[in-house]
Amino acid sequence: MNDPIDDPRRLAIAAIVRIDDEGAYANVVLPKMLGDTTMEARDKGFATELVYGSTRMKRRLDHLVDRFLLEPPPPSARAALRIGAHQLFHLDTPPHAAVSATVAAAPKRFRGLVNAVLRKVAAAVTEGVSFPSVGTELSYPDWIVTRLGADLGDERARAALETMNVAAEVHIRDDGYVQDPSSQAVAAAVPVSTGDLVLDACAAPGGKASAIAGTGARVIAADSRHSRAGLIVANRRRLGLDDLHVVQADGAVPPYTDATFDAVLVDAPCSGLGALRRRADARWRIRPEDVDELAELQQRILLASAPLVKPGGSLVYSVCTLTKAESVDVVAATAGALAALGFRADLPADGDWESYGPDTLVVVPGAATDGMALARWRRA
């Protein structure tokens, strides 16, 4: 589109088409589109809710809409129907306003369809709606519901899934950095003193590394990709941390001498199934096989990082996911090799952590926290 979009519903329709039809990332495409518009802050906030909310809840919303369709609608009509249903079902927008404004924002050739279907959706919402499955009701792929149900138990998993349907709260550290409390808890679980040398092996964008550096430790913050290492550099400059040093390095093939660091943090790449509220489209992108592939990568990075710890030093492993494959099973798979290097479990006793399995702790998503798993060892 060449002209700036000044209507929040019309912008939301265009953004959802790009996310669904073109594979764009919601957290990348939407800020750019909002930056090009002349809309006021209130309208930008409404557009953001329409895009993120409709993307997050699209399975539930499509279920509401599809019963009144004879065939799948074109992408822009689908997007209009979805944001209309989102207003009716989740935002409590008065039916007349939701329908008429959404119809006006839809492409002209689809306005008749959008009008007819949304009127029926409005009536159905008033009468009450039932859903054929938990995945449809909570708007997740079935495999995520099944997997977390098996790992957490159905009741605990449902509570976590419901929590991750609510936008995350903003938490600001004393130094001004925005960081979820569970991520802050991981940084706090790295035992360091002033002057200690610490490696954050998978550090981007640098939240945990900067928190550790803020305690007076010297921190090497690494990431395998140059662009992501640049994010750490930007945060180091903004926070004025002179003893946070950034390198581009592969965590699975680290370029450091053995027994160099007083502590090593492996905040490993993971499926993110404990922090889904932070990326509206993440639940639709991750595949079941990704979990097992990532678990294998996590094991390689953890085992490559362990020899770098000095005798008496600490090794910390964390992931922002709730799957046992990426937490409990990784700890179990590496236990023998870590024991041979002199590592013994040394789990933190404070914080909101709870046991998740042998030598593994977890924080289940709550009103103020993402889901996170943690393990910690000390080297003899």
N, C-alpha and C positions, 0 to 999 in steps of 0.2 A: 504494500500500500504506500502511495506517495503522500497522501494528505494525512496530517495528524488526526488521531481519533479523539474526539472530545466527549464521547458518551461512554460511561463505564461498562454498560452491557454490550455495546458494540465492540469495545476493545476486548472484553472477556471472550466473546464469541471468536474473534480473530485469533486470540492467544490460544484458546483451546483447540482450534483447528490446527495450529502449528504444533502443539504438543502431541495431539492424537494422530494427525495425518502425516506430519513431517518429522516426527521424532524429536522435536525440540525439548530441551529441559525447562521445566516450569520456572525454576529459580534463576535461569539465565535469560530466557526470552521475555518474561514479564517485566523485570526491571528495565530492560532496554525499551520496551514498548511504552512503559509509563514515563520514561525519560523523554520520549519524543512527543508527549501530549501536553496540552495546555490545561488539563483538568486540575481542579483544586484538590487539596490534600484529602478532603473527605471523599470525593469521588474516586480518587486513586485507591483509598482504603477499601471502598466498596468493590472496585474492580478486582483488587487483590483477593478479597474474600470469595468473589464469584469464581475466579480462576482456581485458586488453591482448594477451596471447599468443593467445587464441582469435580475437580480432578481427583481429589482424595476419595470422595464418596460416589464416584461415577458408577460403580456396579449397582449400588442401591438406587441411584437416580435413574439409571437406564432401565432397571426393573419396573420402576413406577411408570415410565414412559412407554416401554415396549408393548405392553398389553393393549395399547390403543393404536398400534402401528400395524399395517399390513405387510410392510417390507422395510428393511433398514434404510434410514434416511441418509441423504448426502451429508458430508462432514459439517458444513456450516449449519444445516438444519438440526443435526444431532447436538451440536454445541449450544444452539439457542434453546432447544428443548431441555437440555441438561441444566443450564443456568436458571431457566424458568422453574423447573422442578426443585432445584436447590433453594430458591427463594420461597417456594410454597411449603416445602417440607422441613427445611432447617432454619430458615431465617424469619419465619412467621410474617412474611410480607403479605399484606392484604391481597386476596386473590385478584381483584380487579386491577390493582396497581402492578402486580407481578406479571399478569398475563398481558395487559395492554402495553406496558413499557418493553417487555421482552419481544413482543410481536413487532413493535416499532423499530427495534434494534436489529431484527432478523433481516436477511436479504429479502427483497421484495417478492421474489418468485416463490419463497417458502412461507410467507406470512400466513396464508390461509391454513396450511398444515400446522404450523406452530400454534396458531390461535385455537384450532379445533382440539388438538391434543392437550394443550395446557389447561383448557377449560375442563376436560375430563379428568386430568390429574388433580386439579383443584378440588373437584367433587370427591374423588377417591380419597384424598388426604383428609377431607372433612369427615368422611364415613369411617376411616380407619384402614390401615394397610397391614397386611401380613406378608411375611417373606418365606421363601421355600427353604432357606438354609442360613446358617450363621454367616457364611461368607457373603451372601447377598445382603443380609441385614446390616452387617458391620462394614461391608464394602472392602473385602480383601479377596485375593485369590484363595481358592479352597486349600491349596497346599500349605499356605502360611497358617491358616486356622488349624489344619491337621497337625502340622509339625510343632507348633507352639503348644497345642493341646497335649501332645504326647510328652513334651519336655517339661512343661510347667504344671500340667493338670488342666482340665477344661475350665474350671472356675477361675483359676489364676490367669490363664491365658486370655479368657474373655475380658477380664478386668483390664489386662494390659492392652488388648486390642482396642477396647473402648477408649482408654486413655490416649492412645496414639491417634485417635480421630479428632482430638482437640488440639488446636494450635498451641505450640510451646510458649511458655512464659519467658520473658526476657529477664535474665539474671546478670548483673554487672558486678565484677570484682572491684575491690578497693582501688585498683589501678586503672579502672575504666574499661577493661576488656570484658566483652560479653561472652559468658561461658556457662553452660549448664552445670548445676551442682554436682551431678554424678561425674562429670569430667573433672571438676575441681577436686572431687574425692579421690580420683585416680592419681592426680598430681600430688595430693597430700599423702598418698600411700607410698610414695617413693622416699625412702629414708635418706635424708641428706643433711649435711651440716655446711656451714659457711666454708667456702674454698674447695669443697668436694668437686670432683670431675664427673659429670653425668652425661650419658648418651641417651637421647631420645631418637630411637632408630627409625621411626616412621612419624615424623613430627608435624607435617603440614596439617593445618595452617599455622600451628605454633602455639596454640592455647596452653597445652600442658607444659611445653618446654619453657614458655615465658613465665608460667606460674612457678616452676621449679627455679628458674633463674632469679626470680624475685625474692627467693629465700637467701640469696647470697652464694649459691652454688655456681660453678662454671659449667655451662651446658653446651654440648655439641648437638645441634638439631639437624637431622638428616632427612632427606626425602629422595626417592628415586627419580622423580621428574623435575626438570628444571623450573617449569612454570609453578609447580607447587612449592618448591624451595623458595621461589620469589615471594610467595605469600608470607613465609616465615620472616624473610628479610623486611618486608613492609611492616609487619607487626613488631619486629625488634626495634625498628626506627621509631615507630609511633610510641612505643612504651619506654624508649630510651634505655634499653638494656645493653650495656657495653660488654657483658660477659656471656652473651648468647651468640654462639658462632654457628653459622649455617653452612652446610655442605650438601652437595648432590651425591648420594650414595645409595646403592641397592642394599636394603636390609638383609637380603638373603645371601649376599656376598660382600660383607663389610670390609672396608679397607683399613682397619685399625689393628694395632698390635694387641695380642692377647693380654689379659690381666691389666688393662689400662684404666678402667673406670670404677669409681666407687659405687656407682649404680647405673643400671641400664633399664630403660623403659621401652617395652615393645608394645606400643598401642597399635595393634596390627590392623591391616586392611580387612574389612569384614562385610557381611551382608547388610549391616545396619538395621537389623530387625528389632532393635530396641529403641531406635530413634526415628521411626517412620513419620512422626508428626512434623519433622523438620524439613522433609522433602515430599511434597504432595504426590509426586508421580513415582517415588521410589518403589512402592509396593507393586506397581505394575511392570517395573523393569527387571527386578531381580528374579532369577529363575531357580528352580529347586536344585539343579546341578551346580549352581554357583556356590551354594553353601559348602558342599564337599570340596570343590576346587579351592575355595578360600581357606578352608580348614587345613588343607595340605600346605598351602603357602604360609599360613600362620606357623605351622610346625617348623618349616624350613627357616623362617626368620628367627623364631625363638631359639632353635638349636644353634644357629649361626651366631646369635648374640651372646649366648651363655658364656663361651670362653673369654669374652671381653671383660668380664667382671673380675675385679681383684678378689683375692682371698679376704673373707670378711665382708665383702660387698653384697649388694642386693640386685636381684633380677625381678622385674615386675612385668606382668603380661596383662593386657586389657583389650576388650573388644566391646563395641556398643551394639551388641546383639544379644538375643535371648536363647539362641539355639545351643543345645548341649554339644553338638558337633563342633562348634567353634569355641567352646569353653571347656567344659568338663572332659570331653574326649581328647582335645588337644593336650590338656594337662596330663591325662593318662598316657597318651601316646609318647610323650616326651619324658615321662617320669624316670625311666631307666637311664637314659643318656644324661639327664641332669644329675641324678644321684651319683653316677660315675664321675662327674666333675666336682662332686662335693657339695651339691646344693641340697638343702632341706627346706621343706615348706615353712613359711614364716608369715602366716596370714595376719593382716591388721585386725586388732580387736575392737577398734573404735569405728564410728560412722554408722551409716544405715545399711551396711552390708549384711547379708544373710547367707547361710550355707546353701550351696547349689549342688554339691557333690564333693567327692574327695579332693581336698586342697583347693577348692574353687568357691568363690563368693559371687553374689549377684545382687544388683539393685533392680527390682522390677519397676517399670515405668509408673510414676505417680503424678499427682497434680503438678509437682515442681521439679520432677527429675525424669531424665531419659533412662532407658534400661541399659545396664552395663554389667559386664562380668570381669572378674579380677582374680589373678593368682600372684603370689609373691614367694620368692625363695631367698635364703641367705646362703652364701658360699662359705664353707668351712675354712 
